Amino acid sequence: MANTWDHAITGFEGGDFTGLATLGGTITAASARTGSYGLNANAIATAQYGASIGSNPVSGTTKAAFFQFFFKLDNAPSVNTAQLGGIGLSVAQVNVDTDLTWNLKISGFATITTGSALPLNTWLRCIVKYWNYGSDVTVFAANNTRATAQITNVETNAEYGTLVGGGAGNVSTLGRGVMGGQTAEGPAVTWSVHYDDALYLVADGTARANITKWDHGTAHLLNNAGSLFSYNKVYPFVVTAQGAHDDFATAGNYTAVSEIPMALGSVSSSTLNAWTSYRHATLTPYHEVEALTLRVNATQATGNTEALTVNNTETSFAFTASTGSADINSRYVTEIQTGMKGAFLSKGLFDILEFGVRVKTAAASFVLKNLFLEVLGGPATVVITLNVPSPSGPSPSGPPGPSGPVPESFGETGGRWALHHFDIETRKEKRHYK
């Protein structure tokens, strides 16, 4: 049994199709939910539009996928079963009809009961989950397929349905996380959809456990309406300074690789082990990082393998002599903190992080054109300040405060001020006294 684990995020923050498989559309600031850019899949009588994320499909007898993306509809589709997005689309596909109701189609099974009509001009979250159990019968019968789709408005908590379906069956592979439509899978349609802030997780074998860490519900991702993360916004972090390594020419020329979208500037080296690294702005608006992606555009005339670096960790990719940001030479590496490390990356650790590239093969010049981070982070702690007046007379003993001791627990006689910190993600409350 294979144990393959892949993960990807995107907020389209390169201002182009960096690291994406494009199906047709435009990366534009007008389509941004967060950050600087989003995708406008503006389909004009076509069945292919949008973009997809993730790497090659996962195969195996047991496999799972989790796909979360945000979308906004400008208008209703011109035909029924217009493709909104899904997992490989043919595996677990969300469609929208002309009356703006939506449905879920699972490979090999009939369309699932229709969900509520979707509003226009409103950012909504779509979560699609897929699980094939193969011989794993801990929850469902062997070789059964289960999938769910949920559409919500995370700002208002409005829910437009959670659809569940499946049965006996097994697709051979899982595809990429697709936002939009694929020619072979759906009808030609005229409509306009905006996408942003996407997360895709896919695994087979025992690596499926990495996906469960991301889902806050129960029963193997299936029997609940959960997964409404507060971690749902992808922001860009561009190069702001040269890092500890500065072996590429021209030395110190970090502004040549900081442009978003990618411009004509570059730095280069053909020296074995030459390394250039860069710094970024401090972490905001987050207080911790759950996932980050380093996106790199570079060329190597002889097609050799070179390294992307995040601190001292390297990931190797083959580069070619092609140019441009939307071609095969766009490379990326994604690190999922809860899936790979079991913990978040704190603000302190993120703020000192450096990223860059290193020459692994001394040959023709390795040319770095641009690089940047996309970051999926945790929200700032919600702070509620309550004024608890102190009664006259001395306060009981406790930690010192601005005007004398205060009680050690909120609500005791003599309390003055309490800061209540409620972490949305962990549902834990912290109380601090002033």
NORTAZI-V181147 format. One record per residue. N is the residue number from 1. D_CENTER is the distance of its C-alpha to the mean C-alpha in whole Angstrom. Layout:
((N:D_CENTER) (N:D_CENTER))
This chain:
((1:27) (2:24) (3:22) (4:19) (5:15) (6:12) (7:8) (8:6) (9:3) (10:5) (11:7) (12:10) (13:12) (14:14) (15:16) (16:17) (17:15) (18:15) (19:13) (20:13) (21:15) (22:17) (23:19) (24:20) (25:19) (26:19) (27:17) (28:18) (29:18) (30:20) (31:17) (32:14) (33:13) (34:12) (35:13) (36:15) (37:14) (38:13) (39:14) (40:18) (41:18) (42:22) (43:24) (44:28) (45:29) (46:27) (47:25) (48:23) (49:20) (50:16) (51:14) (52:12) (53:10) (54:10) (55:14) (56:17) (57:18) (58:19) (59:22) (60:24) (61:26) (62:23) (63:20) (64:17) (65:13) (66:11) (67:9) (68:8) (69:8) (70:10) (71:14) (72:17) (73:20) (74:23) (75:26) (76:26) (77:26) (78:30) (79:30) (80:29) (81:26) (82:24) (83:21) (84:18) (85:15) (86:15) (87:14) (88:17) (89:18) (90:22) (91:20) (92:19) (93:19) (94:19) (95:22) (96:23) (97:27) (98:29) (99:30) (100:26) (101:26) (102:23) (103:23) (104:22) (105:23) (106:23) (107:25) (108:28) (109:29) (110:30) (111:28) (112:27) (113:28) (114:27) (115:25) (116:26) (117:26) (118:23) (119:24) (120:24) (121:22) (122:20) (123:16) (124:15) (125:12) (126:13) (127:12) (128:14) (129:15) (130:17) (131:20) (132:23) (133:25) (134:28) (135:30) (136:28) (137:30) (138:29) (139:28) (140:29) (141:32) (142:31) (143:29) (144:28) (145:25) (146:23) (147:20) (148:19) (149:17) (150:17) (151:17) (152:17) (153:17) (154:16) (155:18) (156:21) (157:21) (158:22) (159:21) (160:22) (161:22) (162:21) (163:22) (164:23) (165:25) (166:26) (167:29) (168:31) (169:29) (170:27) (171:25) (172:25) (173:22) (174:18) (175:17) (176:13) (177:11) (178:13) (179:13) (180:17) (181:20) (182:21) (183:25) (184:26) (185:25) (186:25) (187:28) (188:28) (189:27) (190:27) (191:25) (192:22) (193:19) (194:16) (195:12) (196:9) (197:6) (198:4) (199:3) (200:6) (201:9) (202:13) (203:16) (204:19) (205:22) (206:22) (207:19) (208:18) (209:18) (210:15) (211:13) (212:16) (213:15) (214:11) (215:14) (216:16) (217:19) (218:21) (219:23) (220:20) (221:18) (222:20) (223:23) (224:21) (225:19) (226:17) (227:13) (228:13) (229:11) (230:12) (231:9) (232:7) (233:8) (234:6) (235:10) (236:12) (237:14) (238:17) (239:20) (240:23) (241:25) (242:27) (243:26) (244:28) (245:29) (246:30) (247:32) (248:31) (249:33) (250:34) (251:33) (252:31) (253:30) (254:27) (255:27) (256:27) (257:23) (258:22) (259:22) (260:19) (261:20) (262:21) (263:25) (264:28) (265:28) (266:28) (267:29) (268:30) (269:32) (270:34) (271:35) (272:34) (273:31) (274:31) (275:28) (276:26) (277:24) (278:22) (279:22) (280:19) (281:20) (282:20) (283:17) (284:17) (285:16) (286:15) (287:17) (288:14) (289:11) (290:9) (291:7) (292:8) (293:9) (294:12) (295:13) (296:17) (297:20) (298:23) (299:26) (300:29) (301:32) (302:33) (303:30) (304:29) (305:26) (306:25) (307:23) (308:20) (309:20) (310:18) (311:21) (312:23) (313:21) (314:21) (315:19) (316:22) (317:21) (318:24) (319:25) (320:27) (321:29) (322:27) (323:26) (324:24) (325:20) (326:19) (327:21) (328:21) (329:21) (330:18) (331:16) (332:13) (333:12) (334:9) (335:10) (336:9) (337:12) (338:13) (339:13) (340:15) (341:17) (342:17) (343:16) (344:14) (345:15) (346:18) (347:18) (348:21) (349:20) (350:17) (351:20) (352:22) (353:19) (354:20) (355:19) (356:21) (357:23) (358:26) (359:29) (360:29) (361:32) (362:35) (363:35) (364:35) (365:33) (366:29) (367:28) (368:25) (369:24) (370:21) (371:18) (372:15) (373:12) (374:9) (375:8) (376:6) (377:9) (378:12) (379:14) (380:18) (381:20) (382:22) (383:26) (384:29) (385:32) (386:35) (387:39) (388:41) (389:45) (390:47) (391:50) (392:53) (393:55) (394:53) (395:50) (396:49) (397:48) (398:45) (399:42) (400:44) (401:42) (402:43) (403:46) (404:47) (405:46) (406:44) (407:43) (408:41) (409:39) (410:38) (411:41) (412:44) (413:47) (414:47) (415:43) (416:42) (417:38) (418:35) (419:32) (420:29) (421:26) (422:24) (423:20) (424:18) (425:16) (426:19) (427:22) (428:24) (429:26) (430:28) (431:31) (432:33) (433:36) (434:38))
